[in-house]
Amino acid sequence: QSAQLLPTIHFLSLIDCSQTLTKVTQTLCRQVKENQLNCDAIQTDTIDRCYTQLATIPEINLALIIGPIKSALGLHPWLTRLTEFIMIDSYKQIQTTNSYINIVQRYNQIEQRQGR
């Protein structure tokens, strides 16, 4: 008998992502101040490694953008490089279990191209 893998659901807001980016900035500044890191050595991969170490937010597979503004503003590229975005006009569209299941089924039908 095989065990079913259940999805993990995280509810995120702009504050969650902003706090993590603030921690990354503070960490890198502290390392420069303590001569553990040269300011000129800070590159995109340096920030990426630091972000990965500090982030408590996992990489996002499916994002539901709810509301009239269709934007991923506030979600960092580190989290959304493989994310499928589904836009929903209102919370009213996902008030039942069936509506949520329909969204997950819609996600499962999406072909992820990943560079093809």
C-alpha positions in Angstrom: 0.0 0.0 0.0 1.6 3.3 -1.1 1.3 6.4 1.0 -0.3 9.5 -0.6 1.8 12.6 -0.5 -0.3 15.5 0.7 0.5 19.0 -0.4 1.8 21.6 2.0 -0.1 24.9 1.9 1.5 28.1 3.0 -0.4 31.4 3.2 2.0 34.2 2.4 1.8 38.0 2.3 4.1 40.7 1.2 5.4 41.0 4.8 6.7 37.4 4.8 9.0 38.0 1.8 10.0 41.5 2.9 11.1 40.2 6.3 13.3 37.6 4.8 15.0 40.0 2.4 15.6 42.4 5.3 17.3 39.5 7.2 19.5 38.8 4.2 20.5 42.5 3.9 21.3 42.6 7.7 23.4 39.4 7.5 25.4 40.6 4.5 26.0 44.0 6.1 27.1 42.4 9.4 29.6 40.1 7.4 31.0 43.2 5.7 31.3 45.1 9.0 33.1 42.1 10.6 35.4 41.7 7.6 34.1 38.3 6.8 33.0 39.5 3.4 34.3 42.1 1.0 31.6 44.5 -0.2 32.8 44.1 -3.8 32.4 40.3 -3.5 28.6 40.5 -3.1 27.1 39.1 -6.3 23.7 37.7 -7.2 24.8 34.2 -6.2 26.0 35.5 -2.8 22.6 36.9 -2.1 21.0 33.8 -3.4 23.0 31.5 -1.0 22.3 33.8 1.9 18.6 34.0 1.1 18.4 30.2 0.8 20.0 29.8 4.2 17.7 32.2 5.9 14.4 31.6 4.1 11.7 29.8 5.9 9.5 30.1 2.8 9.8 27.1 0.5 10.0 27.4 -3.3 6.5 27.9 -4.6 5.0 25.4 -7.0 1.5 27.0 -7.3 0.5 30.5 -6.5 -3.0 31.7 -6.4 -3.2 35.4 -7.0 -6.5 36.6 -5.6 -8.0 40.0 -6.3 -8.2 42.6 -9.0 -4.5 43.2 -9.2 -2.8 40.4 -11.2 0.8 40.7 -9.9 3.5 38.7 -8.2 4.9 41.9 -6.7 6.7 41.1 -3.5 7.4 37.5 -4.3 11.1 37.1 -5.0 12.6 35.4 -8.0 14.2 32.9 -5.7 10.8 31.5 -4.8 9.0 31.7 -8.1 11.3 30.5 -10.8 9.2 27.4 -11.4 5.9 28.7 -10.1 2.6 28.3 -12.0 0.4 31.3 -11.3 -3.4 31.0 -11.3 -5.3 34.3 -11.2 -8.6 34.4 -9.3 -10.8 37.4 -9.1 -12.3 36.9 -5.6 -12.1 34.7 -2.5 -15.7 33.8 -3.3 -14.4 31.6 -6.1 -12.7 29.3 -3.6 -15.1 29.0 -0.8 -15.9 25.3 -1.2 -13.7 22.2 -1.2 -14.7 21.4 -4.8 -13.6 24.8 -6.0 -10.2 24.2 -4.4 -10.0 20.7 -6.0 -10.8 22.2 -9.4 -7.9 24.6 -9.0 -5.5 21.8 -8.1 -6.8 19.7 -11.0 -6.2 22.7 -13.3 -2.6 23.0 -12.0 -2.0 19.3 -12.6 -3.0 19.7 -16.2 -0.4 22.4 -16.9 2.6 21.3 -18.8 5.7 22.7 -17.2 8.1 23.6 -20.0 11.3 24.4 -18.0 13.3 25.9 -20.8 11.9 23.9 -23.7 
